Each structure stands twice: as C-alpha cells, then as structure tokens.
Amino acid sequence: MEAKDKIKKIDELLLILTKLKVDGNIIVTTNGSFDLLHKAHVHLLEKAKNLGSILIVLLNSDNSVRKNKEKEGKKSIRPYIDQNDRAYVIAGLESVNYVVIFDNEKPLEYLSLIKPNKHIKGGSGVIERYKEEKEFIENLGGEYIVMPLEEGYSSTNVEQIILEKNKFLLET
C-alpha cells in the first residue's frame, strides 16, 4: 500500500477497523508529533508493530503540537514539518499500517473510538500524561506499554545538533 493510502480520517479508519477486529487482528496504537523523525522513532514503531497485527499512528496536528509545547512552558517554533508531510513520512514506514491526524492536545477521543488492544508510548513523554493515558486505555480493556527511551535520541536533541553544527553561520 502506498503511503498516501495509509493516511485516513477517523471515520474512514473506523470502517476499516470493523472488519480487521472481526478477523481477529490485534490493534496497536501509538501517538506523537514525530516532527524530526529519527532512529528511536523508527525503532519504537517497529517494536510497536511487533506487538500486534495492525499499527495505527495517531499524529498530533500542527495546532496540537504548539498547544502541547506551550502547556509544557516551552518556547518553540515547532513543529518544523507540516502535519501532512509528517503523516506522509510516517505512513511511508513499513511498520505503519495507518496514520490519523488528531487536533486535540491528547489522543483520548480517538483512542475511545478505536479501542486498541495495546497502546504504546515512547519513554520520553510527560509522566502525568502517562498515568492518565494508562488508566484510560485500561478502562477500555486495552494494555498500556511504555517503551524505554533510547539514550541520545529525541527531537529536541536533533534540534540541538542542527543548531550546534550551524552555529558558525549564525555568528557571521
């Protein structure tokens, strides 16, 4: 399936999921902004896919990325990459079956509709959010799994490397 065909609106995905669930597929979800895609993102998505049959990535919209950064008290111009481009790149990965863009700060509304068997989080998130999501997923009858953080890999780290490598350009 081509990347463009993996990007769905939530109502399209729910129709597809009806058949997939009847056929006994294990539905795995994860979410995030995936702004500066790096090795740890790809590892996370591969590991998540290995825990089920179908991997759905709930992708933060540009608006929700900005809201979340502001809520965390971080000054940021992120996302750097437009939501449609981020969705296309994520959909292009072999491990990903579907991508849905969501506009809320949290993916809870879409998770309640999808009702995944498993929801995967990378180890770099906000602890308070983990607790809320964990309880939410467990109340839906699913399993919540936090994957360990891969040291040295984060979008913020990639951002810092880019700035450091281009520091001399800014000084001239």
TAZI-V962418 format. One line per field, one symbol per residue. ss: DSSP state (A for helix, B for strand, O for the rest). burial: # if it has 9 or more other C-alpha atoms within 8 Angstrom, else .. Layout:
ss->???
burial->???
This chain:
ss->OOAAAABOOAAAAAAAAAAAAAOOOOBBBBBBOOOOOOAAAAAAAAAAAOOOOBBBBBBBOAAAAAAAAAAOOOOOOOOOOOAAAAAAAAAOOOOOOBBBBBOOOOOAAAAAAAOOOBBBBBOOOOAAAAAAAAAAAAAOOOBBBBBOOOOOOOAAAAAAAAAAAOAAAAAO
burial->..#..###....##..#..##...#######.####.#.###.###.##..###########.#######........#.#.#..#######...########.#.#..##...#########......#..##.###...###..#.#...###.###.............
